[in-house]
Amino acid sequence: MDPGQFFASSRILIVAGKGGVGKTATSASLALAAAQTGRNVLVVEVAGRLDSAPMFGVDPQGYDEHRVYKHSVDDHSVDNDSGRGRVRCRSITPDAALVDWLSNHGFARIVRRMSKSGLLEIVATATPGIKELLVLGQIKHLEQSRVADLIVVDAPAAGHALNFLKAPLAVHNTARTGVLRRQATEALEMLSDSERCRALLVTIAEETPIKELVETAFAIEDEVGLALGPVVVNGLLPSIEALDTSSELHVSDIGASESGLGAPEISDLVTAANFRRDRLSLQNDQLASLAQQLPLAQIRLPHLFTTSVGLTELKTLTESATASIEAIEQWAGS
């Protein structure tokens, strides 16, 4: 599948997954992959963290959006006036979204006073789900304003992500009339329109994260009506042909005279090889289990043998993401 077609299938990609599966790195790498197709991309973080920008080598700026990447033939740069092939980042918190909403609806003069007195917190917690609705409302406003070709939302961790996405329905059922009801209705319309919004769930090839992802996937479709894109499987070890086909190794299988190594070194190597073999076997079993439980296309990203993720690592993830998207044949964004 052409990556440009993939990233044009929805205007918002909501990336969610269990904590620790690399959700933010996945969001950043997908944004980079989309920028490399010439799209203007906005990464939105909603969990109160500012982790995306440093992956592009840029200091986080908070609520105000800032440019972190420009795609070019040679390398990246933030000096881009064309608006194409760019990645920008921003964070949206409920408090900031409420201030924006009040300011845009004629309450700019009292916002500062409300903030100092604590009334903003009271307003934001008056109705269950209103904080999440404020954030989704801001995302909806960004999408309708066409501030970017694609908005990549780095959603909260899986359990919180479901509550985040169900908030408009909760508010819709609570507020029978008025502004909140209208905002909830518009957010539900956005989430249920696959041309506007789609979810990409992230996991690693382990039993518990996959189980949680499958449960979240069915809940998102059944309870929210949000369409699912391919599943992103992160942290995959590269296949090693000799270990894929071999049985368990023993020290006696390796001759000390042939290898030039002593017995302790050979023992350590055999232990490491058997561990890697078992991990690859487990990984393959879990990938097959995921495909059986959730028959969606898979975007597979490699394990990074690093302690942090920077632009170099993002490019590695992006290459794998692009290759996986190109390999998808039948998924057509429906």
Rosetta blueprint (number, residue, H / E / L):
1 M L
2 D L
3 P H
4 G H
5 Q H
6 F H
7 F H
8 A H
9 S L
10 S L
11 R L
12 I E
13 L E
14 I E
15 V E
16 A E
17 G E
18 K L
19 G L
20 G L
21 V L
22 G L
23 K H
24 T H
25 A H
26 T H
27 S H
28 A H
29 S H
30 L H
31 A H
32 L H
33 A H
34 A H
35 A H
36 Q L
37 T L
38 G L
39 R L
40 N L
41 V E
42 L E
43 V E
44 V E
45 E E
46 V L
47 A L
48 G L
49 R L
50 L L
51 D L
52 S H
53 A H
54 P H
55 M H
56 F L
57 G L
58 V L
59 D L
60 P L
61 Q L
62 G L
63 Y L
64 D L
65 E L
66 H E
67 R E
68 V E
69 Y E
70 K E
71 H L
72 S L
73 V L
74 D L
75 D L
76 H L
77 S L
78 V L
79 D L
80 N L
81 D L
82 S L
83 G L
84 R L
85 G L
86 R E
87 V E
88 R E
89 C E
90 R E
91 S E
92 I L
93 T L
94 P H
95 D H
96 A H
97 A H
98 L H
99 V H
100 D H
101 W H
102 L H
103 S H
104 N H
105 H L
106 G L
107 F L
108 A H
109 R H
110 I H
111 V H
112 R H
113 R H
114 M H
115 S H
116 K H
117 S H
118 G L
119 L H
120 L H
121 E H
122 I H
123 V H
124 A H
125 T L
126 A L
127 T L
128 P L
129 G L
130 I H
131 K H
132 E H
133 L H
134 L H
135 V H
136 L H
137 G H
138 Q H
139 I H
140 K H
141 H H
142 L H
143 E H
144 Q H
145 S L
146 R L
147 V L
148 A L
149 D L
150 L E
151 I E
152 V E
153 V E
154 D E
155 A E
156 P E
157 A E
158 A H
159 G H
160 H H
161 A H
162 L H
163 N H
164 F H
165 L H
166 K H
167 A H
168 P H
169 L H
170 A H
171 V H
172 H H
173 N H
174 T H
175 A L
176 R L
177 T L
178 G H
179 V H
180 L H
181 R H
182 R H
183 Q H
184 A H
185 T H
186 E H
187 A H
188 L H
189 E H
190 M H
191 L H
192 S H
193 D L
194 S L
195 E L
196 R L
197 C E
198 R E
199 A E
200 L E
201 L E
202 V E
203 T E
204 I E
205 A L
206 E L
207 E H
208 T H
209 P H
210 I H
211 K H
212 E H
213 L H
214 V H
215 E H
216 T H
217 A H
218 F H
219 A H
220 I H
221 E H
222 D H
223 E H
224 V H
225 G L
226 L L
227 A L
228 L E
229 G L
230 P L
231 V E
232 V E
233 V E
234 N E
235 G E
236 L E
237 L L
238 P L
239 S L
240 I L
241 E H
242 A H
243 L H
244 D H
245 T H
246 S L
247 S L
248 E L
249 L L
250 H L
251 V H
252 S H
253 D H
254 I L
255 G L
256 A H
257 S H
258 E H
259 S H
260 G L
261 L L
262 G L
263 A H
264 P H
265 E H
266 I H
267 S H
268 D H
269 L H
270 V H
271 T H
272 A H
273 A H
274 N H
275 F H
276 R H
277 R H
278 D H
279 R H
280 L H
281 S H
282 L H
283 Q H
284 N H
285 D H
286 Q H
287 L H
288 A H
289 S H
290 L H
291 A H
292 Q H
293 Q H
294 L L
295 P L
296 L L
297 A L
298 Q E
299 I E
300 R E
301 L E
302 P E
303 H L
304 L L
305 F L
306 T L
307 T L
308 S L
309 V L
310 G L
311 L H
312 T H
313 E H
314 L H
315 K H
316 T H
317 L H
318 T H
319 E H
320 S H
321 A H
322 T H
323 A H
324 S H
325 I H
326 E H
327 A H
328 I L
329 E L
330 Q L
331 W L
332 A L
333 G L
334 S L
